[in-house]
Amino acid sequence: MGSGELNSILEAIGPFKWAVLVSLLVVVSGLSIGLYTAVTGLYPKADVAGGEYATVYSVGQRLFPVTIPSTQGTVSVPIEGKVNIIVPQYVRCPDICHYETLIMKSLMIKLFQENSLDDVVFVTVEVDPWRGSLEEADMYIKESTASLGFTPPWIWVGGNMEPLETLYKQLGLSVQLDSSTGLIVHTAGFYIVDRNGILLYYVKVEDEGWKNPGKVADVLEYVVNDALSK
């Protein structure tokens, strides 16, 4: 990894850079991908964009609305009438979550340029309910997106274990606290939900994708536009 990529990650994590920098430098060369699980065995591969950077899986499952606290007040997830891009993350994550943020920012720019940003919402699902707070998450969102020049539709949900567990179950999202390291072992990737609450796709980022966030954003742009067309 070059210094430019590392600087991009540090920009994405904003004021939290010093809290995670030591851990990041330790794991960044290998991305510690082994700490993260994926739900790829549950769904068939979709006949849509994919390749060496990301693999798209077809789901087709209806999600039942879950009322939950968020950085923008109490909401019902999935957000009705919007294509939801759901991402499991936590602020204290040493690596993968911040790469997901870079991917999200790249996708936000693409959708902004296409004038379709108002039709989507980015929803981060908190995967560290033991230590994470919505106040901290709100600061992370603001600092991570300050350089965009526009305010993206990005909310972070958490603050209550019961609705979080319901979301975890519906998404097939695995979340575990490793007591020996303090890290969260969780499903990584992106869940694409259409305006009618149907989970259409799960997008798994491949090894090459973590090194090329813009390429993963290209794949996500394709599946999001597909969801918008339905």
Short mmCIF file of the C-alpha atoms (twelve columns), coordinates in Angstrom:
data_MODEL
# 
_entry.id   MODEL 
# 
loop_
_atom_site.group_PDB 
_atom_site.id 
_atom_site.type_symbol 
_atom_site.label_atom_id 
_atom_site.label_alt_id 
_atom_site.label_comp_id 
_atom_site.label_asym_id 
_atom_site.label_seq_id 
_atom_site.Cartn_x 
_atom_site.Cartn_y 
_atom_site.Cartn_z 
_atom_site.pdbx_PDB_model_num 
ATOM 1   C CA . MET A 1   0.000   0.000   0.000   1 
ATOM 2   C CA . GLY A 2   1.343   3.425   -0.965  1 
ATOM 3   C CA . SER A 3   1.405   6.587   1.123   1 
ATOM 4   C CA . GLY A 4   -1.386  8.105   -0.988  1 
ATOM 5   C CA . GLU A 5   -3.778  5.276   -0.154  1 
ATOM 6   C CA . LEU A 6   -2.890  5.504   3.537   1 
ATOM 7   C CA . ASN A 7   -3.512  9.265   3.483   1 
ATOM 8   C CA . SER A 8   -6.926  8.656   1.890   1 
ATOM 9   C CA . ILE A 9   -7.838  6.275   4.690   1 
ATOM 10  C CA . LEU A 10  -6.687  8.745   7.346   1 
ATOM 11  C CA . GLU A 11  -8.783  11.463  5.691   1 
ATOM 12  C CA . ALA A 12  -11.804 9.164   5.713   1 
ATOM 13  C CA . ILE A 13  -11.548 8.452   9.431   1 
ATOM 14  C CA . GLY A 14  -11.087 12.133  10.310  1 
ATOM 15  C CA . PRO A 15  -10.634 12.970  14.006  1 
ATOM 16  C CA . PHE A 16  -10.499 9.294   14.929  1 
ATOM 17  C CA . LYS A 17  -7.222  8.809   13.031  1 
ATOM 18  C CA . TRP A 18  -5.069  8.790   16.136  1 
ATOM 19  C CA . ALA A 19  -7.374  6.373   17.941  1 
ATOM 20  C CA . VAL A 20  -6.980  3.756   15.227  1 
ATOM 21  C CA . LEU A 21  -3.670  4.647   13.560  1 
ATOM 22  C CA . VAL A 22  -1.526  2.237   15.548  1 
ATOM 23  C CA . SER A 23  -3.868  -0.679  14.858  1 
ATOM 24  C CA . LEU A 24  -4.205  0.390   11.223  1 
ATOM 25  C CA . LEU A 25  -0.467  0.400   10.631  1 
ATOM 26  C CA . VAL A 26  -0.185  -3.061  12.145  1 
ATOM 27  C CA . VAL A 27  -2.851  -4.661  9.962   1 
ATOM 28  C CA . VAL A 28  -2.976  -2.527  6.822   1 
ATOM 29  C CA . SER A 29  -0.615  -4.639  4.721   1 
ATOM 30  C CA . GLY A 30  -2.836  -7.682  5.075   1 
ATOM 31  C CA . LEU A 31  -6.132  -5.899  5.762   1 
ATOM 32  C CA . SER A 32  -6.818  -8.523  8.465   1 
ATOM 33  C CA . ILE A 33  -9.559  -9.849  6.192   1 
ATOM 34  C CA . GLY A 34  -9.545  -13.049 8.198   1 
ATOM 35  C CA . LEU A 35  -11.322 -11.187 11.001  1 
ATOM 36  C CA . TYR A 36  -14.392 -10.668 8.832   1 
ATOM 37  C CA . THR A 37  -16.989 -13.176 7.756   1 
ATOM 38  C CA . ALA A 38  -19.280 -13.036 4.726   1 
ATOM 39  C CA . VAL A 39  -22.662 -14.534 3.911   1 
ATOM 40  C CA . THR A 40  -21.622 -15.756 0.485   1 
ATOM 41  C CA . GLY A 41  -22.659 -19.338 1.155   1 
ATOM 42  C CA . LEU A 42  -26.291 -18.329 1.629   1 
ATOM 43  C CA . TYR A 43  -27.044 -16.812 -1.784  1 
ATOM 44  C CA . PRO A 44  -26.417 -17.638 -5.465  1 
ATOM 45  C CA . LYS A 45  -24.165 -15.391 -7.521  1 
ATOM 46  C CA . ALA A 46  -26.093 -12.797 -9.504  1 
ATOM 47  C CA . ASP A 47  -25.758 -12.469 -13.261 1 
ATOM 48  C CA . VAL A 48  -24.764 -8.810  -12.980 1 
ATOM 49  C CA . ALA A 49  -21.614 -6.714  -12.655 1 
ATOM 50  C CA . GLY A 50  -18.845 -8.237  -10.592 1 
ATOM 51  C CA . GLY A 51  -15.405 -9.651  -11.223 1 
ATOM 52  C CA . GLU A 52  -12.081 -9.493  -9.442  1 
ATOM 53  C CA . TYR A 53  -13.033 -6.497  -7.284  1 
ATOM 54  C CA . ALA A 54  -16.411 -7.602  -5.940  1 
ATOM 55  C CA . THR A 55  -18.866 -10.472 -6.203  1 
ATOM 56  C CA . VAL A 56  -22.605 -9.813  -6.333  1 
ATOM 57  C CA . TYR A 57  -25.029 -12.301 -4.795  1 
ATOM 58  C CA . SER A 58  -28.755 -12.368 -5.538  1 
ATOM 59  C CA . VAL A 59  -31.011 -12.433 -2.459  1 
ATOM 60  C CA . GLY A 60  -34.612 -11.388 -3.206  1 
ATOM 61  C CA . GLN A 61  -35.734 -11.338 0.430   1 
ATOM 62  C CA . ARG A 62  -38.270 -8.918  1.909   1 
ATOM 63  C CA . LEU A 63  -37.041 -7.037  4.968   1 
ATOM 64  C CA . PHE A 64  -39.579 -6.170  7.630   1 
ATOM 65  C CA . PRO A 65  -39.268 -2.578  8.900   1 
ATOM 66  C CA . VAL A 66  -37.333 -2.212  12.149  1 
ATOM 67  C CA . THR A 67  -37.805 0.916   14.276  1 
ATOM 68  C CA . ILE A 68  -34.446 1.965   15.667  1 
ATOM 69  C CA . PRO A 69  -32.561 5.052   16.945  1 
ATOM 70  C CA . SER A 70  -30.235 6.721   14.446  1 
ATOM 71  C CA . THR A 71  -28.018 9.758   13.993  1 
ATOM 72  C CA . GLN A 72  -31.108 11.482  12.563  1 
ATOM 73  C CA . GLY A 73  -33.627 10.450  15.194  1 
ATOM 74  C CA . THR A 74  -35.778 7.340   15.295  1 
ATOM 75  C CA . VAL A 75  -36.170 5.753   11.865  1 
ATOM 76  C CA . SER A 76  -37.624 2.630   10.303  1 
ATOM 77  C CA . VAL A 77  -35.096 0.501   8.411   1 
ATOM 78  C CA . PRO A 78  -35.207 -0.057  5.519   1 
ATOM 79  C CA . ILE A 79  -36.070 3.564   4.745   1 
ATOM 80  C CA . GLU A 80  -39.301 3.551   2.749   1 
ATOM 81  C CA . GLY A 81  -39.270 4.867   -0.817  1 
ATOM 82  C CA . LYS A 82  -35.463 4.889   -1.094  1 
ATOM 83  C CA . VAL A 83  -32.896 2.426   -2.339  1 
ATOM 84  C CA . ASN A 84  -31.034 1.524   0.856   1 
ATOM 85  C CA . ILE A 85  -27.299 0.831   0.768   1 
ATOM 86  C CA . ILE A 86  -26.767 -0.931  4.092   1 
ATOM 87  C CA . VAL A 87  -23.251 -1.331  5.493   1 
ATOM 88  C CA . PRO A 88  -22.127 -2.932  8.792   1 
ATOM 89  C CA . GLN A 89  -19.460 -0.737  10.437  1 
ATOM 90  C CA . TYR A 90  -18.032 0.492   13.723  1 
ATOM 91  C CA . VAL A 91  -15.993 3.624   14.399  1 
ATOM 92  C CA . ARG A 92  -13.166 1.906   16.302  1 
ATOM 93  C CA . CYS A 93  -12.564 -0.575  13.478  1 
ATOM 94  C CA . PRO A 94  -8.841  -0.719  12.628  1 
ATOM 95  C CA . ASP A 95  -9.189  -1.331  8.902   1 
ATOM 96  C CA . ILE A 96  -12.045 -2.724  6.798   1 
ATOM 97  C CA . CYS A 97  -14.788 -0.329  7.926   1 
ATOM 98  C CA . HIS A 98  -12.736 2.675   6.830   1 
ATOM 99  C CA . TYR A 99  -12.132 1.089   3.437   1 
ATOM 100 C CA . GLU A 100 -15.905 0.683   3.209   1 
ATOM 101 C CA . THR A 101 -16.190 4.407   3.923   1 
ATOM 102 C CA . LEU A 102 -13.842 5.162   1.009   1 
ATOM 103 C CA . ILE A 103 -15.987 2.964   -1.242  1 
ATOM 104 C CA . MET A 104 -19.145 4.704   -0.022  1 
ATOM 105 C CA . LYS A 105 -17.672 8.154   -0.666  1 
ATOM 106 C CA . SER A 106 -16.719 7.170   -4.203  1 
ATOM 107 C CA . LEU A 107 -20.246 5.861   -4.791  1 
ATOM 108 C CA . MET A 108 -21.771 9.017   -3.288  1 
ATOM 109 C CA . ILE A 109 -19.847 11.132  -5.798  1 
ATOM 110 C CA . LYS A 110 -20.982 8.959   -8.710  1 
ATOM 111 C CA . LEU A 111 -24.641 9.130   -7.653  1 
ATOM 112 C CA . PHE A 112 -24.385 12.884  -7.041  1 
ATOM 113 C CA . GLN A 113 -23.046 13.378  -10.564 1 
ATOM 114 C CA . GLU A 114 -25.942 11.288  -11.910 1 
ATOM 115 C CA . ASN A 115 -28.502 13.366  -9.945  1 
ATOM 116 C CA . SER A 116 -29.784 10.209  -8.258  1 
ATOM 117 C CA . LEU A 117 -28.446 10.786  -4.744  1 
ATOM 118 C CA . ASP A 118 -31.881 11.925  -3.525  1 
ATOM 119 C CA . ASP A 119 -33.286 8.503   -4.416  1 
ATOM 120 C CA . VAL A 120 -30.947 6.539   -2.143  1 
ATOM 121 C CA . VAL A 121 -29.912 6.411   1.491   1 
ATOM 122 C CA . PHE A 122 -26.736 4.996   3.012   1 
ATOM 123 C CA . VAL A 123 -27.463 3.149   6.250   1 
ATOM 124 C CA . THR A 124 -24.634 2.031   8.510   1 
ATOM 125 C CA . VAL A 125 -25.654 -0.666  10.982  1 
ATOM 126 C CA . GLU A 126 -23.616 -0.439  14.182  1 
ATOM 127 C CA . VAL A 127 -21.723 -3.671  14.871  1 
ATOM 128 C CA . ASP A 128 -20.152 -2.584  18.162  1 
ATOM 129 C CA . PRO A 129 -23.242 -2.054  20.321  1 
ATOM 130 C CA . TRP A 130 -21.133 -2.671  23.428  1 
ATOM 131 C CA . ARG A 131 -19.055 0.506   23.006  1 
ATOM 132 C CA . GLY A 132 -20.346 2.473   20.022  1 
ATOM 133 C CA . SER A 133 -22.483 5.594   20.384  1 
ATOM 134 C CA . LEU A 134 -24.606 7.527   17.913  1 
ATOM 135 C CA . GLU A 135 -22.888 10.766  18.953  1 
ATOM 136 C CA . GLU A 136 -19.516 9.325   17.985  1 
ATOM 137 C CA . ALA A 137 -20.984 7.927   14.765  1 
ATOM 138 C CA . ASP A 138 -22.483 11.299  13.834  1 
ATOM 139 C CA . MET A 139 -19.087 12.957  14.238  1 
ATOM 140 C CA . TYR A 140 -17.494 10.232  12.122  1 
ATOM 141 C CA . ILE A 141 -20.023 10.765  9.313   1 
ATOM 142 C CA . LYS A 142 -19.542 14.541  9.318   1 
ATOM 143 C CA . GLU A 143 -15.757 14.348  9.330   1 
ATOM 144 C CA . SER A 144 -15.642 11.573  6.726   1 
ATOM 145 C CA . THR A 145 -17.833 13.468  4.247   1 
ATOM 146 C CA . ALA A 146 -16.639 17.038  4.885   1 
ATOM 147 C CA . SER A 147 -14.478 17.032  1.746   1 
ATOM 148 C CA . LEU A 148 -17.319 16.032  -0.594  1 
ATOM 149 C CA . GLY A 149 -18.783 19.507  -1.025  1 
ATOM 150 C CA . PHE A 150 -22.330 18.210  -0.509  1 
ATOM 151 C CA . THR A 151 -24.224 16.497  2.287   1 
ATOM 152 C CA . PRO A 152 -24.888 12.850  1.434   1 
ATOM 153 C CA . PRO A 153 -27.905 10.910  2.742   1 
ATOM 154 C CA . TRP A 154 -26.001 8.804   5.286   1 
ATOM 155 C CA . ILE A 155 -27.420 7.699   8.627   1 
ATOM 156 C CA . TRP A 156 -26.029 5.393   11.309  1 
ATOM 157 C CA . VAL A 157 -28.387 3.184   13.315  1 
ATOM 158 C CA . GLY A 158 -27.747 1.689   16.751  1 
ATOM 159 C CA . GLY A 159 -28.163 2.626   20.380  1 
ATOM 160 C CA . ASN A 160 -30.567 -0.204  21.191  1 
ATOM 161 C CA . MET A 161 -29.592 -3.873  21.185  1 
ATOM 162 C CA . GLU A 162 -33.035 -5.371  20.535  1 
ATOM 163 C CA . PRO A 163 -33.728 -3.735  17.136  1 
ATOM 164 C CA . LEU A 164 -30.077 -4.185  16.174  1 
ATOM 165 C CA . GLU A 165 -30.347 -7.918  16.765  1 
ATOM 166 C CA . THR A 166 -33.476 -7.978  14.598  1 
ATOM 167 C CA . LEU A 167 -31.573 -6.271  11.781  1 
ATOM 168 C CA . TYR A 168 -28.632 -8.646  12.211  1 
ATOM 169 C CA . LYS A 169 -30.983 -11.611 11.881  1 
ATOM 170 C CA . GLN A 170 -32.799 -10.279 8.814   1 
ATOM 171 C CA . LEU A 171 -29.546 -9.468  7.026   1 
ATOM 172 C CA . GLY A 172 -27.806 -12.686 8.036   1 
ATOM 173 C CA . LEU A 173 -25.197 -10.474 9.669   1 
ATOM 174 C CA . SER A 174 -22.743 -12.134 12.061  1 
ATOM 175 C CA . VAL A 175 -21.432 -9.939  14.900  1 
ATOM 176 C CA . GLN A 176 -19.087 -11.094 17.661  1 
ATOM 177 C CA . LEU A 177 -16.842 -9.276  20.125  1 
ATOM 178 C CA . ASP A 178 -13.395 -10.862 20.375  1 
ATOM 179 C CA . SER A 179 -12.654 -10.454 24.073  1 
ATOM 180 C CA . SER A 180 -8.947  -11.141 23.596  1 
ATOM 181 C CA . THR A 181 -8.359  -8.346  21.053  1 
ATOM 182 C CA . GLY A 182 -11.341 -6.040  21.553  1 
ATOM 183 C CA . LEU A 183 -12.045 -6.251  17.820  1 
ATOM 184 C CA . ILE A 184 -15.444 -6.998  16.311  1 
ATOM 185 C CA . VAL A 185 -15.628 -10.043 14.052  1 
ATOM 186 C CA . HIS A 186 -18.468 -9.198  11.680  1 
ATOM 187 C CA . THR A 187 -19.869 -9.667  8.216   1 
ATOM 188 C CA . ALA A 188 -18.436 -7.098  5.822   1 
ATOM 189 C CA . GLY A 189 -19.893 -5.879  2.532   1 
ATOM 190 C CA . PHE A 190 -22.887 -4.019  1.127   1 
ATOM 191 C CA . TYR A 191 -26.603 -4.877  1.141   1 
ATOM 192 C CA . ILE A 192 -28.738 -3.291  -1.595  1 
ATOM 193 C CA . VAL A 193 -32.444 -2.924  -0.757  1 
ATOM 194 C CA . ASP A 194 -34.957 -1.578  -3.287  1 
ATOM 195 C CA . ARG A 195 -37.667 1.041   -2.653  1 
ATOM 196 C CA . ASN A 196 -40.145 -1.698  -1.722  1 
ATOM 197 C CA . GLY A 197 -37.998 -3.180  1.027   1 
ATOM 198 C CA . ILE A 198 -36.675 -6.139  -0.973  1 
ATOM 199 C CA . LEU A 199 -33.063 -7.064  -0.256  1 
ATOM 200 C CA . LEU A 200 -31.957 -7.553  -3.856  1 
ATOM 201 C CA . TYR A 201 -28.208 -7.997  -3.599  1 
ATOM 202 C CA . TYR A 202 -25.357 -8.649  -1.221  1 
ATOM 203 C CA . VAL A 203 -22.018 -7.365  -2.546  1 
ATOM 204 C CA . LYS A 204 -18.879 -9.017  -1.195  1 
ATOM 205 C CA . VAL A 205 -15.653 -7.076  -1.640  1 
ATOM 206 C CA . GLU A 206 -12.800 -9.269  -2.893  1 
ATOM 207 C CA . ASP A 207 -9.135  -8.891  -1.935  1 
ATOM 208 C CA . GLU A 208 -8.361  -6.720  -4.976  1 
ATOM 209 C CA . GLY A 209 -11.403 -4.595  -4.223  1 
ATOM 210 C CA . TRP A 210 -10.125 -3.498  -0.822  1 
ATOM 211 C CA . LYS A 211 -7.087  -2.117  -2.647  1 
ATOM 212 C CA . ASN A 212 -9.237  -0.392  -5.304  1 
ATOM 213 C CA . PRO A 213 -12.269 1.254   -3.655  1 
ATOM 214 C CA . GLY A 214 -13.214 3.087   -6.851  1 
ATOM 215 C CA . LYS A 215 -13.561 -0.213  -8.713  1 
ATOM 216 C CA . VAL A 216 -15.889 -1.569  -6.030  1 
ATOM 217 C CA . ALA A 217 -17.895 1.657   -6.270  1 
ATOM 218 C CA . ASP A 218 -18.319 0.960   -10.003 1 
ATOM 219 C CA . VAL A 219 -19.895 -2.412  -9.188  1 
ATOM 220 C CA . LEU A 220 -22.131 -0.851  -6.547  1 
ATOM 221 C CA . GLU A 221 -23.154 1.908   -8.950  1 
ATOM 222 C CA . TYR A 222 -24.376 -0.752  -11.370 1 
ATOM 223 C CA . VAL A 223 -26.454 -2.676  -8.818  1 
ATOM 224 C CA . VAL A 224 -27.830 0.501   -7.213  1 
ATOM 225 C CA . ASN A 225 -28.977 1.758   -10.617 1 
ATOM 226 C CA . ASP A 226 -30.528 -1.648  -11.229 1 
ATOM 227 C CA . ALA A 227 -32.415 -1.317  -7.938  1 
ATOM 228 C CA . LEU A 228 -33.497 2.219   -8.871  1 
ATOM 229 C CA . SER A 229 -34.961 0.919   -12.123 1 
ATOM 230 C CA . LYS A 230 -37.345 -1.478  -10.361 1 
# 
